[in-house]
Amino acid sequence: MMERNVSLSQRESYEPSQFTEFLWWLSTAEKELLTDSVVDRNRYRIVGMTVLATWLFATFTWTYFFSTMVSSPVIYILLGIFMGFVILSIDRALIKGITKLNKKKLAPLLFRGLMALTIGTFMAQPAVLYMFDKEIKLQTSLDNEKRKQTKRSELDSLYKNQKATLLLNKENLKKELSADYVAVEAARANYLSETDGSGGTGKVGIKDIAIAKRNEYQKLDAAYQQKLATMQPVIDSTDRTISGIEATIKAEEQVFLSYLNDGFLTRIEALSHLLQNNNALQFRYYLLVFILMLIELMPVIAKTLLPSGSYDEKVLLRETLEIDMARSNIIKEQELKELYNQLALNHDKEAMTSFFNLTKEDRNEKMMAFSKKWKDDQHQSFDGLWKKMKKEIFTKQEN
């Protein structure tokens, strides 16, 4: 609701609402000085609104950022609120440093602009990830699939030579056994054809030639069975080793799969891949990042662009007044302390003078007593009397 203008004589009766006071606090304005500045009231409400918007935006983006890394909603919400408060504190510090005197100075504005730009750039990333969530999830799935294929290729390459050696040895053994088996089968067929008359001499029955062929067959078969008994365990061991390598590869693949995720950095990488492959998305992405960075820059921009009014003049005068009063109070306190020390010195002098005057006769009487005692005692020297009087009567100088 628009604020109603009041007459000059009634301005002291203006009471801002609690929300207005909150906005003034966000804009780092002093309520006591701003209450009577009619025009500046609205200016600092505007600045306060920009700070409020930035604060809420920062809290949301940081909460979303931590939600990609922390599973507990309570934890990432509290972390988001905390980081939002940090950003709020930085923004209040930035706009508090922008005064009437340094609004047009380049160095302070450049520093504040760079700081706000840095924070805004980072804060824009979680917001963009949230807005393109579906596309990024799809790209993340594709990227993770490529990572799985790359990992499989690396594992295959790592065990390639070992597997190739094992397979080659196995193949050589099987070829050797196969060749021997073929020879045994040929001998068996030759023997059978000799006994049934279908081959060889053409005579049916077991004759000398058939017996010789049978012996040859049995000899080859026995050698084959012996070789098979020797080589088959080697082949089986090779198969078990190859199976072990495959199991190791699958186990390492499973471990690698457990590391695949859709965390913040993974999504950032997926977003980068999306931008590389989509020109239309690039334009909208950079435009969106620029808009989101402006949200962070809003408080600094608003405080810089809004003209200075009576409030800024009051702040300057009030600060000058407080500096002068502080200097004056220090000078007065110093004068009072010096006066106290001087009066204390004077009174101490008087007290010491009175003390010595008061004890003068007593000291003389005591010296007379020491002198009389020395006179009566013929064994005491004058030097001894002098030392005793120095110890008992004379004063010691203060250090």
Steps between C-alpha positions, in 0.01 A plus 500: 500500500630847411612713794294812567699826502469695825563860582830626631363559849370143524799306374616406846182293537592261216535141615629249243353150490704204620549381142624845398743498793616156389562627147691796642710260703576298187606819324725590799311828559476658844137528606559803724639704208277361225164554668489871416636458144175460307651439155778274620261273687381348174850489353627289784193279486592431137859418598369279779274313257796429270700367795204287609461355149872422481491343845210271411657413165833417668329283763312307232802445273729395785233264636470339158879486472536314831207271412716356219760390756308436825213254531348638822248781430554650846873532446493649150217741592696624803816531288304693237362738761847551647659578161208728416574692820867522398401649163263739679784617725728555200231696313430721803871566537529589131210745496599647838833594346331696219456854629443843355873566497616186316209431263698637208835353598602225259719283724240424775226440242727274295591294805138466609395419145763225465404348833131504417574364150701211643229407746230544237680277250520214746145549626371489142629145447263319742207706371578403140536135599159515664337660196650250252460205737336257251745567219796473736374171645480357147848623414634371833364154415674509161825624654492226764443239230805632314699482820394136545612418146828681550560315827422166333740582218773592749448178696505291182818674394654441843439122493524458121856360484444260790176368350655474154790294635268268688267457202793434266640229729157347535447504124839336435423223749157440347647493150760247610234282662275539197778391265571195714129421519472515122791258471333264750168515312676432170677197648172375645317543170788321316481212748123467476503512120760220503288277722174539306667471163404845382859614474858391502541142373124452469503182716243470777617406852795543724806426300858596544458833328187574697679411822787731409259785425320432828827519691587824324158645587528393864850647523387835363191501720704426814742782416206734435334409831826556685550838335137592565542412868803729513372792293135517609583628854717768340211598272258501794741713705530742210120524478481570874765771471314663212175479697679660797618786278144551374372496858764756599398723209132472597583577866700808404215605271256471790729708722527760225122503455458575870702820447280622216261770622301805403676741738574866446823463302352216292206721409729791420693275262174379345391862456831574328442211259147624433632846416763358265240311300213750500545854365142601586558400860828695514330834434226439756749371753725806488197730500364321807838514678516873431152553645581293808824691555301823487297370795817488708615836366163667566578642847829654383342631179198644683710669769734643235235623257254649748579868563621624836243684707461664836566174683854476361560860601371424850726196521800708398418778746417257777825313449691829502317601818580170672866527397521855634324404820723197548809715449364766735414243766846348478661843539277581799577166662871560446475846660313359799759229549782753476320725751454207735867410477606862560273542803612167638863611460436826683321334790764230525767771520312670781454172684867410469608846618271471802634153569863615509416812703304291748779248555786753506517542879457125561788427264719755681414343836584155366834627365577652842423165663733316258773762561473473879509123485808514277664745739444267798614192308877539459533186285279625207669692222363810330463311172282247679282782634472644149392170346238446769356850457483455123311177550262617769441871424591598144252447214561293185461656157204376290594305187 
